[in-house]
Amino acid sequence: MIRVVLADDQQLIRAGLRVLLETEDGFAVVGEAADGAQAVALVRETRPDVVVMDVRMPGVDGLTALDTIVADPALAGTAVLVLTTFDLDEYVYRALRAGAAGFLLKDGEPADLVRAIALVARGEALLAPAVTRRLIAEFAGRPEPRVPAARLDVLTPREREVLALVGGGLTNDEIAARLVISPATARTHVGRLLTKLDARDRVQLVVVAYETGLITPRCAARM
């Protein structure tokens, strides 16, 4: 059972999301919050698997709440999926760097949201296609990497290879097939990357892969 907290200042949105999830097998909505402060308190109380978090809310906004949740070691088991009507770059990049496990727009299909929650609950990452395009375009416009490549010195050659494939958007199964290794070995490599690079999830690994220059949008397009 995937336990979910819904954080959105619009009651109608929360009610719709609750109905959507409660009609699906394997999901339980354990609480609702109308602002970021309520969301943080509720997450600390209920320890859900996933928080579906809006960006713009009164008082404490969703991104500030995200920062607080990610910074709390006691909440390491909770993934935050940002769901918003706004796809402005400033929201996308701040959310990803803060540790959001995914970023979806509210104009998507209901089935996409259900799938996204299931994915982030098991440690995967998901970005809306429009957000992914904007992210790649933003990295493509940078003349130089923003993070020193020396950050990758702690990695073995194989781990660099796996990081590049993660940056290209490949799943563990796809990485296993590409490198002719078992899915379990691929998962082990990804786990070591998370530890060595102090990354919360795969989304942050993608950011590191781009920001260190290990992968470029042109390379990603060929994967």
C-alpha positions, 0 to 999 in steps of 0.5 A: 500500500502506497501512503500518500499526502496531498498538499494543495491550497485548492480543496477541489483539487485535493478532493479530485486527487483523493477520489482518483487515488482511492479508486485505484488499488494499492493507494491510501491517502493518509492526509491533506494539507492546504499550505506548506506548513501543514504539509510538513507537519502532516508528513512528520506525523504520518510518514507517507511514502509520497507527498503530492505537492503544489508549488504556489500555496499561501503562507509557506509555499510548496518549494519551501516545504520541499526544502524542509522535508528533504533536509530532515533525515527522519523523512528520508523515506518520503518522496516529494512529487511536485504537481503544479500548473506552473512550469516556469524554469525557476520552479523546475530547477529549484525543485529538482535541485532541492530533491523533488522525485518528480515534476508533473503539470496539472494538465496531464492525464490522471493515469500519468499521475497514478503512474508517477506516484507509484514510480517515485514510491519505489525510488524511480524519478519522473518528469513531465515530457514538457519539463524534460524538454525545458530541462535539456534546453536549459543545459544545452544553453550553458557554455560550461558545466556548473559543477566541477568534473572533479566531483566524479573522481570518486566514481569507477569507470563503470559507475561513470558509464552507469551515471551517463546512462541514468542521465540519458533517462534509461531505467535500471532494466534498460541500463542492464540490457545496454551494459549486458549486466543483470538488473540487480547489478544495475540497481547496485551501481545506481545505489552506489552512485546515490551514496558516493554523490550524496544524491537523494534520488535519480533526478539528482543524478541526472542533474549531476550528470549534466552539470559536470559535463559528463553528458550533454543534450546531444549525447542524451538524444543518441541514447 
